[in-house]
Amino acid sequence: MEREVTDSDGITWTCVQALSGISDEAAHVKGEEDAYWVVCTPSGGAQSVRVKLPGNWETDCSDEALLDAIAAQNQ
């Protein structure tokens, strides 16, 4: 599953669980019970980022929390 969020600069980020086509275990953050790597790719040529999110990020993570995670990786 993928999600799209738009930040305050008008950049739309498309986020998808990393390695989701391979296996759930491959995307799982080692050593953490319920955390997965998610790759977010922006519109407009900015660099993609990899963020660590809870396992239920697709439905339970707010747009604001997703954008905060992206912003933290862009610093």
C-alpha positions as CSV (number, residue, x, y, z in Angstrom):
1,M,0.0,0.0,0.0
2,E,1.2,3.5,-0.7
3,R,0.2,6.9,0.7
4,E,0.6,10.4,-0.6
5,V,1.0,13.4,1.6
6,T,1.6,17.1,0.6
7,D,3.9,19.3,2.7
8,S,3.6,23.1,3.3
9,D,5.9,23.7,0.3
10,G,3.4,21.9,-2.1
11,I,5.6,18.9,-2.5
12,T,3.7,15.7,-2.8
13,W,5.4,12.7,-1.2
14,T,4.5,9.2,-2.2
15,C,5.4,6.7,0.5
16,V,5.6,2.9,0.2
17,Q,6.9,0.3,2.6
18,A,10.5,-0.6,1.6
19,L,11.0,-4.0,0.0
20,S,7.3,-4.7,0.2
21,G,7.4,-6.8,-2.9
22,I,10.1,-9.1,-1.4
23,S,8.9,-9.9,2.1
24,D,7.5,-8.4,5.2
25,E,10.6,-9.4,7.1
26,A,12.9,-7.6,4.7
27,A,11.1,-4.3,5.4
28,H,11.1,-4.9,9.2
29,V,13.5,-2.8,11.3
30,K,15.8,-5.3,12.9
31,G,15.7,-5.2,16.7
32,E,12.3,-3.4,16.9
33,E,9.1,-5.2,17.4
34,D,6.7,-3.2,15.3
35,A,8.7,-0.8,13.0
36,Y,9.2,-0.9,9.3
37,W,11.2,1.0,6.7
38,V,9.2,3.3,4.4
39,V,10.6,5.1,1.4
40,C,9.1,8.4,0.5
41,T,9.7,9.9,-2.9
42,P,8.9,13.5,-3.6
43,S,7.5,15.3,-6.6
44,G,9.6,18.1,-8.1
45,G,13.1,16.5,-7.9
46,A,13.9,16.5,-4.2
47,Q,15.7,13.5,-2.8
48,S,13.8,10.4,-1.6
49,V,14.1,9.6,2.1
50,R,13.8,6.4,4.2
51,V,11.9,6.7,7.4
52,K,11.1,4.3,10.3
53,L,7.4,4.0,11.0
54,P,5.1,1.8,13.1
55,G,3.7,-1.3,11.4
56,N,0.3,0.2,11.0
57,W,1.6,3.4,9.3
58,E,-0.7,3.0,6.3
59,T,-3.9,3.6,8.3
60,D,-3.0,4.9,11.7
61,C,-0.1,7.3,11.1
62,S,-1.5,10.9,10.5
63,D,-0.4,13.0,7.6
64,E,1.3,15.3,10.0
65,A,3.3,12.5,11.7
66,L,4.4,11.2,8.3
67,L,5.5,14.7,7.2
68,D,7.3,15.1,10.5
69,A,9.2,11.9,9.9
70,I,10.1,13.0,6.3
71,A,11.3,16.4,7.6
72,A,13.4,14.8,10.2
73,Q,15.3,12.8,7.5
74,N,15.7,15.9,5.3
75,Q,17.8,17.8,7.9
